[in-house]
């Protein structure tokens, strides 16, 4: 792989800066590692309660009494939020993120854990999805891009928005910052991804060669953020993100990482710094529940959609395929995702464009 261009510079508070739309940072990749690494913590770390105590906390459910009922007992739904600019680890920022927002969420993902806790289904929700967003702050309510919900009212308003159009109850929320993702990638010694065809990003001057590319943390950010130069634009970028996540998970749970004390400790430290979770998420309990989670029992999905369109006041948006989306959310509530997948094939994350 040819790595051209410069490493993104960091603004005060740990935010990477880039011009225009490209400054938005793909952060959700860190989030799924929470489930896998928490499982590893439960199996290999004696003092899991210390890890639990050190993780940043917030309360995104405060004051929300009109929430949908739960699904199947034992199944759980996690909302994973990556912000484009706010560093969730800054002192005093945890509650601001949950209540005030102030910036748009780069990427959203709903992760459904089945009741047996041996499978996870990751549903990417495109940031430009055109959905009903309740009134909050300066927003009077109505249809707009879902990434605006975070700006209008923080993580709490994202929960309210997603629960409103899906009727799926969110059990836990995980917020992710930029620095942790990069550090986690470097902690495991980088990862390998397979690229179908050589691509060049005119914004960052990065080239990714056809075949296997070994990426360190800085290179990985360029890979998962590339939009220009890809035939499918944002949709191809989303597939790259899922592909890279799978590769990162595989490396994080490999014997070479677990058996290397320095790598393992670096990975745990990076994970701890990367995330802020809701107050009710007990890492010790989650560790016991999810310790069997690995790449071969993860399924990657994109919210059913009808492609891109233009809508007044919102610009370019992604239109949700309401009929298919409601069927998928019903499968989440009924814990029957495997049945739904028989007629709705998941994404192929073995290669990226």
N, C-alpha and C positions, 0 to 999 in steps of 0.2 A: 504494500500500500504506500502511496506517496502522500505524505502529510505536508501540505502547503498552508500558507496563511499563518496567523498568529493565534496563540491561546487567548480566549476571551478574557478581558480584564475585569476585575471585580470592583464594583462600586462599594461605598460604605455600607456595612451591614451584610456583605457577602454576596451581593447580587452581581451576576455577570451582565455586562453591558454590550449591546450591539445596536446598530442603527435600525430604525424602522421596524417592520414586522419581525425581522429576523432576531430581534433581541429576546423574543419570547423563548423561554428555556423549557425543554421537555424534561419534566421532573418526575413523572409518574413511574419511571423505570425503577426508582429506588423503592417505591411503595410495596410492590409484591414481595420484595426481599424481606420485608417485615415478617410475613407469615413463615417463609422458609427459614430465615435466620432465627426467629423466635423458637421454631421447632428445634433447631440445632442447639440453641442456648439450653433448652430443656434437657437435651440429651448429653451435653458435654460440659456445661458450665454449672458448677456446684452452687454458686451464689446468684441464682437467677433473680432473687428478690432485689439484689443491688442494681441489677440491670433495670428491673421494673421501676425502682425508685428514682433512677437517674434520667429516665426518658421524660421529655417535656410533656406537659399536660394542658388541656384546654377543655371547655365545656360547650360543645356545639348544640346541645339539646335543651339548654336552659330555657324555660318558658314556653316550650312547645308541647301543648296538651292535645292538639287536634291531629295526632299522627295516625297513620294506618295501623291496623292490627298486624301482629307478627305472622310469619309463614309457618312452616313445619317446625315443630319443636326440635331443637338441636342444631338446625341449620343456622348460618349466620351470614349477614351481608355487611361488607365493609365498603365505605366510600373513600376512595383514594383521591386526594386533591394535590395538584402541583401548581404553585403560584408562579406567575411570570417574573415577579420582582421581590416579593417580601420574604425576608429571612425569618422563618418562624421561631428561630432559637434566640432572637434578640430579647433581652430582659424586658418584661412587661408587654411583649407583643402577642403572647398566646391568646389572651382574651380578646385583644383587638382583632385578631384574625377571625376568631369565631363570631364576633358580633359586628364589627365595623367594615371589614373588607378594605376597600380602597384601591384594589388592583384587580385585574382579571385573571381568572384561573387559566393556566396554559392547557392543562389536560385533566379530564375527569375519567375515573374508572370505577365501575361497580364490580366488586369481587364477591361472588357467591360461594360460600363453603357449604358443601352438602352436609346432611345430618350425621353421616358416618365419619366426617372430617378426613376423608381420604381423597377428595377431589375438589378442585377449585376452578371456577369459571370466571374469566376476566372479560368484562364487557366494556370496551372502549366507547366513550360517548364523545363524538367529535365536538370540539369547542365551539364550532359554528352551528351546532344543531339548533333549529328554529323551534322553540318550545314555549309554552306559557310560563312566564316568570312572574310570581306575585309581586305586588307593590312593596317597595322598600326604599328608604332614602330618597334620592331624587327620582326614582323610577315609579311611575304611576301604575304599573302593572300591564300585562299583555304579552303578546308573542315577541320574542327577540332571541338573540344568540344566548345560549346557555352560559357561556363564559362571563356574561355580564352579571350573573347572579352573585358571584363572589364579590364583585366590585360594589354592588348595591347593598349587600348585607353580610358579607363574610361567609365562613363555612356554614354557619347556621342557616343562612338563606339558600345555600346550595342544597343542603339536606331538604329543606322545605320544598324547593323547586323540583328535585328529582322524585321525592316521595309523592308530590302532587300529580305529576304526569305519568308515573309508573305504578303507583299504589303499592310499591315495595317499601317495607320498613327498613331503615338503615339502623344497624345495631352498633356499629363503630365507625369512627372517622380517623383517618390518618392524613396528616399534612406533611409535605416533604420539602426540603430545601435543596438548593443546587450543590453546595459544597459537599454534602454527604454522598451524593451520587458519584461524583468524580473520585472521592476518596475511597469509596467502596470498590470501584472498578480497579483502581491502582492497588488496593489492598490484596486483591486476589491475583495480582500479576497480569491484569489485562484479560481480554477475552477474544476468541476467534469468531468471526462472522463470515458467511459465504455470500458473495455478491454475484448476481446473475450476469451483469454486464457492466463494464467500466463506466463510471459516472464521474462527472466533474461539476462542482458547485461554483457557479460564477460569483457568488457572494463571498465565500470564505476561501476560494481558490484551492479547496481540498479535492483530491482525486482518490476514488476508491476503485481498485483494480478488480476485474472479474476473477472470481475464485476466492480463496481464503484470505482474509485480512485480519491481522492481529492488532487490536485497538487498545491503547491505554486510555486513561480517564479523559484527557483533553481531546483525543481523537474520537472517542466514543460520542462526545457531545456534538461534534461536527457531523458525525454519521447520522445520529438520530434526529438532528434538527434540520437536515437538508430537505428543502422543498423544491427549489428551482433546479432544473436539470433532471428531474424525475418525471416520467411520463404521466403518472397519476397524481403529481403534486402532493397535497396534504394526505391523500389516501395512501399513497406509497410510503410517505413518511410514517404514518401510523403503523403500517406493516413492518417497517424497519424497527420501530420502537418495540413491537412485540417480539420480533426476531431477536433483537439484542437482549431484551429482558430474559428470554429463555436461555440464551447463551451465558448471561451473567449468573443466573440461578444455577446452571449446571456447574460453572466454575466455583461458585461460592459453596456448593455442597459436595465438591469433589474431595476425595480422600487426601489429596495433596494439600488442600487448604486446611482441612480439619486436623491433620496430623502435624501441621507446622504451627507451633505455638505463636510465633510472631505474626504470621498471616492471619491466624484465627483471632488473635487479640486485636489486630488492626481492623479486621472486618467488624468485630463487635463494637469497637470504639466508633468506627465510622457510622454504623447503623444507629447507634445511640444518639449521635449528633445529627443524624439526617432527619429524624422524625419528631413530630409532635402528635400525640394521640389523645383520644377522649379520656376523661377521668375514670370511666368504668372499665376500660380495657386493661385487664390484669395480664401482664406478660407471662407470669408463671403458669396461669391457667391455660393461656393460649399456647404456651410451649408444649404442654402435655397433650393438647388437642391436635396440634398441627405438626408434630415432629415427623410424621411420615410423608409430608408434602415434598414432592420432587418434580422435576420437569416432565416426567412421563405421565403425571396425573393432573396436568394443567391444560386447560382449554382456552384458547384466545378467540374472542368474538368481537365484532363491531356492531354497534347499535344499528338495526335494520334501517336503511335509508333509501331515498329515491334519487340521490345525487345532489349536485349543487344547483342553486337557482339564485335569483336576485329578488329581494323584497324591500319595498320602500321603507326607509328609516333604519334598515339593518344592513343593507348592502348584500354582499355575497353570503349565502347561508347554505346549510345542509338540511334538506327536507327529510323529516323522519317518516319512515313507512309505518304509519300508525297501526294498521292491522297486524303486521308482522311483529312490531315492537310489543304490542299488548299481549300477543300470544307468547312471546319470549318472557315478558315479565310475569305472566301467569305461571309459566314453567318454573321461574325462580321462586315464586311464592309456594308452589306445590312441590318444590324440590324434585322436579322431573326434567331437568335440563338434558339428560341423556336422551330422553324420548324426543324432545324438541330438536336436538341436533341430528336426528335421523333424516329429517327433511330440510335441515338448515345447516349445511356443512360449515365447520369452523374455519378460521384463517389458517393458511399454511405458513408457519413461522420458521421453516428450516432455511429459507433463503430470502434475501432482500434485493430489490431492484437497485 
